Amino acid sequence: MEEAMALANKIASNSPKSVAGHLQAVKLSVKYNKELLEEMATSIWDKVVYSEDLQEGLKSFSEKRAPVWRNK
């Protein structure tokens, strides 16, 4: 149980947009074929890569501080 809570806390500390995108990809992976999944993954990836949260993550890493996620 302790390990599960540690993992949950680690996941929760990430960008909400990134976590939601990964969760969506996992849920879709059981429903669709590989080709369609690749298209969907690209769409999800674009939402994360072009987000303000990605920029905040990179900036906070270079400044050696905790990120402030805005889910944007």
Backbone hydrogen bonds, N-H to C=O, Kabsch-Sander energy under -0.5 kcal/mol:
donor,donor_aa,acceptor,acceptor_aa,energy
5,M,1,M,-2.3
6,A,2,E,-2.1
7,L,3,E,-2.4
8,A,4,A,-2.5
9,N,5,M,-2.5
10,K,6,A,-2.0
11,I,7,L,-2.6
12,A,8,A,-2.6
13,S,9,N,-1.1
14,N,11,I,-1.7
19,V,15,S,-2.6
20,A,16,P,-2.6
21,G,17,K,-2.0
22,H,18,S,-2.4
23,L,19,V,-2.5
24,Q,20,A,-2.5
25,A,21,G,-2.2
26,V,22,H,-2.3
27,K,23,L,-2.4
28,L,24,Q,-2.3
29,S,25,A,-1.7
30,V,26,V,-0.6
30,V,27,K,-0.8
31,K,28,L,-1.7
32,Y,28,L,-1.7
37,L,33,N,-2.4
38,E,34,K,-2.2
39,E,35,E,-1.6
40,M,36,L,-2.4
41,A,37,L,-3.0
42,T,38,E,-1.9
43,S,39,E,-1.8
44,I,40,M,-2.5
45,W,41,A,-3.0
46,D,42,T,-2.5
47,K,43,S,-1.4
48,V,44,I,-1.5
49,V,45,W,-3.2
50,Y,46,D,-1.9
51,S,48,V,-1.6
52,E,72,K,-1.2
55,Q,51,S,-1.2
56,E,52,E,-2.5
57,G,53,D,-2.7
58,L,54,L,-2.4
59,K,55,Q,-2.6
60,S,56,E,-3.0
61,F,57,G,-1.9
62,S,58,L,-2.2
63,E,59,K,-1.9
64,K,61,F,-1.0
65,R,60,S,-2.6
69,W,67,P,-0.7
